[in-house]
Amino acid sequence: MNKLLEIDKKNIWHPFTPLAGGIEPLLITSASGIYLHTQDGRSILDAISSWWVNLHGHAHLHLAEALATQAKKLEHVIFAGFTHEPAIQLSKNLLSIVPSNQSKIFFSDNGSTAVEVALKMALQYWHNQKIEKRKIIAFEGAYHGDTFGAMSVGDRGIFTAPFSKYLFDVEFIPFPDQANHQQVIDQFQKSVADQTVAAFIFEPLVQGAAGMRMYSPKILDELIALAHQHDVVCIADEVFTGFGRTGKLFASDYLRNKPDIITLSKGLTGGMMPMGITTCAEKIVVAFDTDEFLKTFFHGHSYTGNPLACAVANASFELLMQDECAASINRITRQHEKFAEKLDGHPNLHDVRTLGTILAIELKTEGGSSYTSDIRKKIYPYFLDRNILLRPLGNILYILPPYCITNEELSIIYRTIEDFLSGLK
Ligand SMILES: *Cc1c(COP(=O)(O)O)cnc(C)c1O
């Protein structure tokens, strides 16, 4: 075994990976565009944007230069009592593209912390006004991250089982599908009617981790309207859907009724640096905008507003705003739609769905779909052996490429998927 891999095996605990019996990690030495280069000379097509974070390709020079330039100027400074230009510029950039009701941004380090901040902001919003509202509503199947607050508002399942007793109570409403529209509305209406609901948190239009489950903006618009009628703070978790993933800059752009709080991460820095952002509407700010010390939002992280991450996020923003990027997103969307049409009615498939740059293919499995589904163990190595990184969610195969992927590269993925499907019984 390679010496480095030996040390890795001995010292390192990888995320979402069993310590025994798992697959050996691949040693990546460099990356460029949509390719990951291994130590033993392979180039692997990253069809899932390295866990949904990469927008413009790996080791992008524009981002790398922004990072290097900033590192030589100001690498970090405490963000309480101090500020800097990269953070200020990023606030301008983000507020120019998020829904126009958003008025302030709060920094953290990842998607889970952006969600923690959102939940704490929403709860303290009521606390500061001395209004007793405690309930939080979320969707069944939700995923909002791995910290305790984020786990609490997420679906309870095998991943949260060891902690279930430590998670706070949340009211879960059914995930909206074609058939249960009225039931979801009715249940939501009943929940918000007693005026004790503090917040409603949702992944707008698509639940990523639940298997790229998609639902209509129409019902979400209705739920937000109902929530607002009853003074419920609406939190859109756009950690996954932000920055063009769904075809528009934000999934919230498909909505008429805008959220009060938005969480961002993943694509925020184009996939180069860890950073989370929570934005909020003026309505939320007002409850904190006072010189009463105890109404301060007492939350922060050592690396809050890190200048390096800000500089890279600004560089990624510049690329995202170019016409070419929008054109690429449109092109990928069209290609996905064409391929989905081609697969429609395939005997081995339960469903094929697309939204923007996301294509999800749900395979038929015995005994329904599940994360632990055996098919997963077949899919991952099948594609990796063919130098394509596709990491299925149970029986759901999905493509979520960096926006710089070419049509030829997309065709290679599509063709390999067709080959895989035709090899299934
Ligand atoms: C990934 C994800 C998170 C958590 O983000 P991390 O950076 O992994 O902590 C939260 N919400 C959604 C919708 C996500 O997809």
The ligand as a MOL file (V3000), in Angstrom:
LIG
                    3D

  0  0  0     0  0            999 V3000
M  V30 BEGIN CTAB
M  V30 COUNTS 15 15 0 0 0
M  V30 BEGIN ATOM
M  V30 1 C -25.0920 20.2870 2.8660 0
M  V30 2 C -26.2620 20.9550 3.4470 0
M  V30 3 C -26.2120 21.5200 4.7240 0
M  V30 4 C -25.0080 21.3870 5.6230 0
M  V30 5 O -23.8970 22.0200 5.1090 0
M  V30 6 P -22.4390 21.6080 5.6290 0
M  V30 7 O -21.5360 22.6210 5.0480 0
M  V30 8 O -22.1980 20.2270 5.1120 0
M  V30 9 O -22.4750 21.6410 7.1180 0
M  V30 10 C -27.3130 22.2140 5.1720 0
M  V30 11 N -28.4190 22.3280 4.4190 0
M  V30 12 C -28.5110 21.7850 3.1900 0
M  V30 13 C -29.7500 21.9880 2.3990 0
M  V30 14 C -27.4460 21.0690 2.6760 0
M  V30 15 O -27.5490 20.4930 1.4660 0
M  V30 END ATOM
M  V30 BEGIN BOND
M  V30 1 1 1 2
M  V30 2 1 2 3
M  V30 3 2 2 14
M  V30 4 1 3 4
M  V30 5 2 3 10
M  V30 6 1 4 5
M  V30 7 1 5 6
M  V30 8 2 6 7
M  V30 9 1 6 8
M  V30 10 1 6 9
M  V30 11 1 10 11
M  V30 12 2 11 12
M  V30 13 1 12 13
M  V30 14 1 12 14
M  V30 15 1 14 15
M  V30 END BOND
M  V30 END CTAB
M  END
